[in-house]
Amino acid sequence: MPLRAAFSLGLIRQLVSFGAVGVGATLAHVALVWLLIGQGWLNPYFANLLGTCAAFSVSFVGNAGLTFGTNRLLRDCARRYVFVSAASFIMTSGILALVRHNGWPTYAYVLIVLCTVPPATFLLAKLWAFSALPDR
C-alpha cells in the first residue's frame, strides 16, 4: 500500500475514532448528570461538574488508547489534554459570547461550534497532547 494511502486511511481511522470517543464522552456526561439531577441527589451545577469530569475521563482514555496511541507517559498526555479541554471550553464560551452579543439564533452557536471546536480539538490532541516522542 502506498504511503499516501496508508496515511489517508490512518487519518480517516483517527477521525472516526475521535468522533466515536466524543459521542461516548458526551453520553457519559449527559447520562451521569441526568441520573444525579433526576434522582435529586446533587445540585445541578455540581452534577454538571461531575459529568464534565466523567466526559474528560472517557475522552482521555478513549483518545489515548484508541484514537491516537502514543509512546509518551500517560501523565504527560493527561496534563496536555487538560489544556486541550480548557482550550475547547474557552472556544465554546467565546463563540457563545459572540453569538449572544450579535443577537444571533442558538442554531448559529451550534453550527459555529460544530465547525470549529472539534477540528481544533482534534488537531491539538493529535499534534500536541498525544504526539509521539521522537525515536532515540
N, CA and C atoms as a LAMMPS dump frame, in Angstrom:
ITEM: TIMESTEP
0
ITEM: NUMBER OF ATOMS
408
ITEM: BOX BOUNDS ff ff ff
-5.0000000000000000e+02 5.0000000000000000e+02
-5.0000000000000000e+02 5.0000000000000000e+02
-5.0000000000000000e+02 5.0000000000000000e+02
ITEM: ATOMS id mol type element x y z
1 1 1 N 0.852 -1.177 0
2 1 2 C 0 0 0
3 1 3 C 0.897 1.239 0
4 2 1 N 0.66 2.162 -0.909
5 2 2 C 1.486 3.371 -0.948
6 2 3 C 1.372 4.165 0.353
7 3 1 N 2.439 4.906 0.66
8 3 2 C 2.483 5.683 1.896
9 3 3 C 1.322 6.664 1.98
10 4 1 N 0.997 7.305 0.866
11 4 2 C -0.1 8.284 0.856
12 4 3 C -1.426 7.623 1.235
13 5 1 N -1.696 6.437 0.698
14 5 2 C -2.939 5.725 1.008
15 5 3 C -2.956 5.296 2.472
16 6 1 N -1.821 4.834 2.984
17 6 2 C -1.75 4.416 4.386
18 6 3 C -1.985 5.607 5.303
19 7 1 N -1.396 6.754 4.951
20 7 2 C -1.596 7.954 5.755
21 7 3 C -3.058 8.363 5.733
22 8 1 N -3.668 8.321 4.578
23 8 2 C -5.069 8.709 4.464
24 8 3 C -5.964 7.775 5.266
25 9 1 N -5.72 6.469 5.159
26 9 2 C -6.524 5.512 5.914
27 9 3 C -6.314 5.681 7.416
28 10 1 N -5.077 5.932 7.811
29 10 2 C -4.789 6.15 9.227
30 10 3 C -5.481 7.396 9.758
31 11 1 N -5.462 8.451 8.972
32 11 2 C -6.124 9.685 9.38
33 11 3 C -7.636 9.495 9.451
34 12 1 N -8.198 8.801 8.48
35 12 2 C -9.64 8.528 8.496
36 12 3 C -10.001 7.706 9.73
37 13 1 N -9.191 6.698 10.043
38 13 2 C -9.439 5.883 11.234
39 13 3 C -9.397 6.747 12.487
40 14 1 N -8.426 7.649 12.565
41 14 2 C -8.333 8.531 13.727
42 14 3 C -9.544 9.455 13.828
43 15 1 N -9.985 9.989 12.706
44 15 2 C -11.145 10.885 12.723
45 15 3 C -12.409 10.16 13.171
46 16 1 N -12.607 8.947 12.649
47 16 2 C -13.786 8.16 13.04
48 16 3 C -13.708 7.804 14.526
49 17 1 N -12.541 7.382 14.969
50 17 2 C -12.36 7.035 16.378
51 17 3 C -12.569 8.257 17.269
52 18 1 N -12.019 9.391 16.872
53 18 2 C -12.178 10.632 17.634
54 18 3 C -13.657 10.993 17.764
55 19 1 N -14.395 10.856 16.675
56 19 2 C -15.832 11.129 16.714
57 19 3 C -16.569 10.173 17.628
58 20 1 N -16.237 8.887 17.541
59 20 2 C -16.899 7.884 18.385
60 20 3 C -16.582 8.111 19.859
61 21 1 N -15.336 8.427 20.159
62 21 2 C -14.95 8.717 21.545
63 21 3 C -15.697 9.959 22.036
64 22 1 N -15.817 10.956 21.181
65 22 2 C -16.552 12.168 21.548
66 22 3 C -18.007 11.889 21.856
67 23 1 N -18.633 11.041 21.048
68 23 2 C -20.027 10.656 21.308
69 23 3 C -20.116 9.913 22.639
70 24 1 N -19.188 8.997 22.877
71 24 2 C -19.18 8.26 24.144
72 24 3 C -18.992 9.178 25.343
73 25 1 N -18.097 10.149 25.217
74 25 2 C -17.864 11.096 26.312
75 25 3 C -19.105 11.948 26.565
76 26 1 N -19.75 12.364 25.491
77 26 2 C -20.975 13.161 25.63
78 26 3 C -22.071 12.356 26.31
79 27 1 N -22.227 11.103 25.898
80 27 2 C -23.242 10.246 26.523
81 27 3 C -22.945 10.012 28.004
82 28 1 N -21.673 9.815 28.344
83 28 2 C -21.303 9.634 29.75
84 28 3 C -21.654 10.881 30.557
85 29 1 N -21.34 12.041 30.009
86 29 2 C -21.639 13.309 30.675
87 29 3 C -23.139 13.454 30.907
88 30 1 N -23.898 13.329 29.837
89 30 2 C -25.348 13.539 29.92
90 30 3 C -26.009 12.496 30.821
91 31 1 N -25.611 11.238 30.69
92 31 2 C -26.227 10.179 31.495
93 31 3 C -25.977 10.399 32.989
94 32 1 N -24.744 10.75 33.342
95 32 2 C -24.433 10.97 34.755
96 32 3 C -25.199 12.172 35.307
97 33 1 N -25.208 13.267 34.555
98 33 2 C -25.926 14.459 35.014
99 33 3 C -27.415 14.168 35.137
100 34 1 N -27.965 13.484 34.164
101 34 2 C -29.39 13.143 34.183
102 34 3 C -29.721 12.3 35.424
103 35 1 N -28.876 11.325 35.7
104 35 2 C -29.093 10.478 36.874
105 35 3 C -29.01 11.29 38.167
106 36 1 N -27.952 12.07 38.306
107 36 2 C -27.731 12.815 39.551
108 36 3 C -28.794 13.885 39.79
109 37 1 N -29.208 14.563 38.728
110 37 2 C -30.246 15.585 38.876
111 37 3 C -31.615 14.928 38.991
112 38 1 N -31.85 13.932 38.146
113 38 2 C -33.153 13.26 38.123
114 38 3 C -33.507 12.602 39.442
115 39 1 N -32.513 12.09 40.125
116 39 2 C -32.75 11.453 41.426
117 39 3 C -32.75 12.472 42.561
118 40 1 N -32.412 13.703 42.225
119 40 2 C -32.368 14.741 43.254
120 40 3 C -31.195 14.596 44.202
121 41 1 N -30.153 13.905 43.756
122 41 2 C -29.017 13.634 44.631
123 41 3 C -28.073 14.823 44.773
124 42 1 N -27.966 15.639 43.724
125 42 2 C -26.984 16.726 43.769
126 42 3 C -27.539 17.996 43.146
127 43 1 N -26.928 19.095 43.541
128 43 2 C -27.168 20.38 42.9
129 43 3 C -26.84 20.237 41.409
130 44 1 N -27.651 20.792 40.506
131 44 2 C -27.406 20.624 39.072
132 44 3 C -26.022 21.085 38.608
133 45 1 N -25.508 22.15 39.195
134 45 2 C -24.192 22.642 38.768
135 45 3 C -23.07 21.707 39.218
136 46 1 N -23.198 21.145 40.403
137 46 2 C -22.208 20.178 40.861
138 46 3 C -22.322 18.889 40.047
139 47 1 N -23.552 18.5 39.73
140 47 2 C -23.76 17.321 38.881
141 47 3 C -23.118 17.536 37.517
142 48 1 N -23.241 18.744 36.981
143 48 2 C -22.628 19.048 35.688
144 48 3 C -21.104 18.992 35.767
145 49 1 N -20.551 19.46 36.874
146 49 2 C -19.1 19.372 37.068
147 49 3 C -18.651 17.911 37.081
148 50 1 N -19.38 17.06 37.793
149 50 2 C -19.039 15.633 37.817
150 50 3 C -19.206 15.01 36.428
151 51 1 N -20.24 15.431 35.709
152 51 2 C -20.434 14.949 34.342
153 51 3 C -19.284 15.353 33.437
154 52 1 N -18.805 16.566 33.629
155 52 2 C -17.66 17.043 32.851
156 52 3 C -16.42 16.204 33.161
157 53 1 N -16.215 15.881 34.416
158 53 2 C -15.076 15.031 34.804
159 53 3 C -15.205 13.635 34.199
160 54 1 N -16.414 13.096 34.196
161 54 2 C -16.64 11.779 33.583
162 54 3 C -16.358 11.836 32.091
163 55 1 N -16.834 12.89 31.441
164 55 2 C -16.607 13.034 30
165 55 3 C -15.12 13.176 29.693
166 56 1 N -14.412 13.948 30.512
167 56 2 C -12.969 14.095 30.327
168 56 3 C -12.29 12.737 30.43
169 57 1 N -12.667 11.949 31.421
170 57 2 C -12.054 10.631 31.624
171 57 3 C -12.29 9.718 30.431
172 58 1 N -13.533 9.657 29.969
173 58 2 C -13.854 8.822 28.802
174 58 3 C -13.082 9.314 27.583
175 59 1 N -13.064 10.618 27.392
176 59 2 C -12.387 11.202 26.238
177 59 3 C -10.881 10.95 26.284
178 60 1 N -10.279 11.161 27.449
179 60 2 C -8.837 10.963 27.568
180 60 3 C -8.453 9.509 27.335
181 61 1 N -9.114 8.607 28.028
182 61 2 C -8.783 7.181 27.9
183 61 3 C -9.04 6.704 26.47
184 62 1 N -10.177 7.097 25.906
185 62 2 C -10.503 6.678 24.542
186 62 3 C -9.529 7.218 23.518
187 63 1 N -9.199 8.488 23.633
188 63 2 C -8.283 9.069 22.651
189 63 3 C -6.85 8.599 22.848
190 64 1 N -6.44 8.411 24.093
191 64 2 C -5.081 7.914 24.347
192 64 3 C -4.928 6.482 23.856
193 65 1 N -5.947 5.663 24.108
194 65 2 C -5.834 4.245 23.776
195 65 3 C -6.29 3.869 22.386
196 66 1 N -7.368 4.491 21.917
197 66 2 C -7.959 4.079 20.641
198 66 3 C -7.618 5 19.475
199 67 1 N -7.709 6.284 19.703
200 67 2 C -7.602 7.222 18.588
201 67 3 C -6.164 7.474 18.183
202 68 1 N -5.34 7.862 19.125
203 68 2 C -4.003 8.319 18.771
204 68 3 C -2.904 7.35 19.174
205 69 1 N -3.012 6.741 20.35
206 69 2 C -1.9 5.932 20.821
207 69 3 C -0.682 6.839 20.947
208 70 1 N 0.208 6.528 21.808
209 70 2 C 1.379 7.379 21.977
210 70 3 C 2.447 6.624 22.748
211 71 1 N 3.673 7.062 22.584
212 71 2 C 4.758 6.499 23.381
213 71 3 C 5.121 7.423 24.547
214 72 1 N 4.34 8.468 24.736
215 72 2 C 4.54 9.374 25.871
216 72 3 C 3.971 8.747 27.143
217 73 1 N 4.468 9.194 28.283
218 73 2 C 3.871 8.794 29.556
219 73 3 C 2.452 9.346 29.617
220 74 1 N 1.529 8.535 30.117
221 74 2 C 0.131 8.969 30.168
222 74 3 C -0.052 10.211 31.034
223 75 1 N 0.736 10.354 32.087
224 75 2 C 0.569 11.548 32.925
225 75 3 C 0.944 12.812 32.152
226 76 1 N 1.945 12.706 31.265
227 76 2 C 2.3 13.856 30.431
228 76 3 C 1.178 14.174 29.448
229 77 1 N 0.613 13.13 28.866
230 77 2 C -0.517 13.327 27.951
231 77 3 C -1.71 13.915 28.693
232 78 1 N -1.953 13.446 29.912
233 78 2 C -3.096 13.939 30.691
234 78 3 C -2.943 15.427 30.985
235 79 1 N -1.75 15.85 31.348
236 79 2 C -1.516 17.28 31.597
237 79 3 C -1.809 18.09 30.34
238 80 1 N -1.334 17.606 29.234
239 80 2 C -1.561 18.314 27.979
240 80 3 C -3.04 18.298 27.598
241 81 1 N -3.701 17.172 27.85
242 81 2 C -5.102 17.051 27.462
243 81 3 C -6.001 17.935 28.328
244 82 1 N -5.599 18.2 29.558
245 82 2 C -6.331 19.171 30.383
246 82 3 C -6.304 20.528 29.684
247 83 1 N -5.154 20.902 29.156
248 83 2 C -5.04 22.161 28.421
249 83 3 C -5.934 22.147 27.183
250 84 1 N -5.932 21.042 26.442
251 84 2 C -6.775 20.924 25.247
252 84 3 C -8.244 21.087 25.629
253 85 1 N -8.654 20.446 26.701
254 85 2 C -10.044 20.552 27.154
255 85 3 C -10.375 21.974 27.588
256 86 1 N -9.452 22.62 28.275
257 86 2 C -9.671 24.011 28.687
258 86 3 C -9.762 24.925 27.466
259 87 1 N -8.913 24.689 26.483
260 87 2 C -8.969 25.487 25.252
261 87 3 C -10.303 25.298 24.544
262 88 1 N -10.796 24.08 24.54
263 88 2 C -12.097 23.79 23.941
264 88 3 C -13.211 24.542 24.668
265 89 1 N -13.163 24.535 25.994
266 89 2 C -14.156 25.256 26.789
267 89 3 C -14.086 26.754 26.514
268 90 1 N -12.889 27.294 26.443
269 90 2 C -12.718 28.723 26.166
270 90 3 C -13.255 29.06 24.776
271 91 1 N -12.99 28.197 23.808
272 91 2 C -13.514 28.429 22.455
273 91 3 C -15.038 28.453 22.451
274 92 1 N -15.668 27.457 23.081
275 92 2 C -17.134 27.413 23.071
276 92 3 C -17.713 28.607 23.825
277 93 1 N -17.061 29.021 24.889
278 93 2 C -17.534 30.184 25.64
279 93 3 C -17.4 31.461 24.816
280 94 1 N -16.292 31.593 24.107
281 94 2 C -16.104 32.756 23.241
282 94 3 C -17.122 32.804 22.113
283 95 1 N -17.397 31.653 21.536
284 95 2 C -18.401 31.58 20.473
285 95 3 C -19.778 31.935 21.028
286 96 1 N -20.085 31.448 22.219
287 96 2 C -21.363 31.783 22.851
288 96 3 C -21.477 33.292 23.072
289 97 1 N -20.416 33.905 23.562
290 97 2 C -20.429 35.355 23.782
291 97 3 C -20.628 36.102 22.462
292 98 1 N -19.952 35.661 21.414
293 98 2 C -20.09 36.281 20.091
294 98 3 C -21.526 36.183 19.582
295 99 1 N -22.102 35.007 19.698
296 99 2 C -23.468 34.783 19.22
297 99 3 C -24.457 35.631 20.018
298 100 1 N -24.312 35.64 21.322
299 100 2 C -25.24 36.416 22.164
300 100 3 C -25.07 37.914 21.929
301 101 1 N -23.827 38.371 21.8
302 101 2 C -23.554 39.794 21.575
303 101 3 C -24.2 40.285 20.277
304 102 1 N -24.18 39.444 19.27
305 102 2 C -24.734 39.825 17.967
306 102 3 C -26.215 39.499 17.816
307 103 1 N -26.795 38.87 18.829
308 103 2 C -28.214 38.544 18.768
309 103 3 C -28.55 37.45 17.766
310 104 1 N -27.566 36.598 17.476
311 104 2 C -27.789 35.516 16.519
312 104 3 C -28.595 34.4 17.176
313 105 1 N -29.27 33.589 16.383
314 105 2 C -30.057 32.487 16.954
315 105 3 C -29.158 31.379 17.512
316 106 1 N -29.734 30.57 18.375
317 106 2 C -28.995 29.49 19.028
318 106 3 C -28.388 28.528 18.021
319 107 1 N -29.098 28.259 16.921
320 107 2 C -28.543 27.32 15.943
321 107 3 C -27.235 27.839 15.352
322 108 1 N -27.032 29.162 15.332
323 108 2 C -25.761 29.711 14.848
324 108 3 C -24.629 29.285 15.781
325 109 1 N -24.902 29.32 17.08
326 109 2 C -23.911 28.856 18.058
327 109 3 C -23.554 27.396 17.794
328 110 1 N -24.576 26.568 17.632
329 110 2 C -24.356 25.135 17.413
330 110 3 C -23.538 24.913 16.146
331 111 1 N -23.907 25.57 15.058
332 111 2 C -23.192 25.389 13.79
333 111 3 C -21.741 25.85 13.881
334 112 1 N -21.523 27.016 14.483
335 112 2 C -20.153 27.529 14.596
336 112 3 C -19.308 26.605 15.468
337 113 1 N -19.867 26.166 16.583
338 113 2 C -19.13 25.257 17.47
339 113 3 C -18.8 23.96 16.746
340 114 1 N -19.79 23.361 16.081
341 114 2 C -19.553 22.082 15.398
342 114 3 C -18.519 22.198 14.283
343 115 1 N -18.434 23.356 13.652
344 115 2 C -17.493 23.538 12.539
345 115 3 C -16.092 23.942 12.99
346 116 1 N -15.945 24.385 14.224
347 116 2 C -14.636 24.878 14.66
348 116 3 C -14.015 24.102 15.819
349 117 1 N -14.794 23.794 16.833
350 117 2 C -14.211 23.225 18.055
351 117 3 C -13.714 21.789 17.869
352 118 1 N -14.512 20.864 17.318
353 118 2 C -13.962 19.511 17.14
354 118 3 C -12.71 19.465 16.254
355 119 1 N -12.672 20.182 15.114
356 119 2 C -11.423 20.143 14.338
357 119 3 C -10.225 20.711 15.102
358 120 1 N -10.436 21.811 15.823
359 120 2 C -9.333 22.392 16.596
360 120 3 C -8.887 21.447 17.707
361 121 1 N -9.848 20.826 18.371
362 121 2 C -9.532 19.879 19.443
363 121 3 C -8.79 18.671 18.889
364 122 1 N -9.244 18.159 17.749
365 122 2 C -8.574 17.026 17.112
366 122 3 C -7.115 17.375 16.815
367 123 1 N -6.89 18.53 16.209
368 123 2 C -5.526 18.918 15.847
369 123 3 C -4.642 19.107 17.078
370 124 1 N -5.161 19.765 18.113
371 124 2 C -4.378 19.929 19.344
372 124 3 C -4.05 18.582 19.983
373 125 1 N -5.026 17.689 20.005
374 125 2 C -4.8 16.369 20.6
375 125 3 C -3.788 15.573 19.784
376 126 1 N -3.968 15.555 18.48
377 126 2 C -3.099 14.758 17.6
378 126 3 C -1.671 15.305 17.558
379 127 1 N -1.556 16.61 17.361
380 127 2 C -0.242 17.202 17.113
381 127 3 C 0.506 17.612 18.38
382 128 1 N -0.191 17.636 19.516
383 128 2 C 0.484 18.072 20.733
384 128 3 C 0.23 17.14 21.919
385 129 1 N -1.016 16.996 22.347
386 129 2 C -1.289 16.243 23.58
387 129 3 C -0.831 14.793 23.495
388 130 1 N -1.079 14.146 22.361
389 130 2 C -0.737 12.733 22.205
390 130 3 C 0.376 12.512 21.178
391 131 1 N 1.1 13.57 20.834
392 131 2 C 2.155 13.418 19.83
393 131 3 C 3.227 12.456 20.335
394 132 1 N 3.77 11.702 19.416
395 132 2 C 4.787 10.708 19.772
396 132 3 C 6.117 11.389 20.057
397 133 1 N 6.842 10.815 20.987
398 133 2 C 8.207 11.265 21.232
399 133 3 C 9.079 10.792 20.078
400 134 1 N 10.07 11.576 19.684
401 134 2 C 10.952 11.128 18.603
402 134 3 C 11.751 9.897 19.022
403 135 1 N 12.034 9.041 18.043
404 135 2 C 12.867 7.865 18.315
405 135 3 C 14.27 8.324 18.672
406 136 1 N 14.876 7.593 19.594
407 136 2 C 16.24 7.963 20.014
408 136 3 C 17.244 7.04 19.433
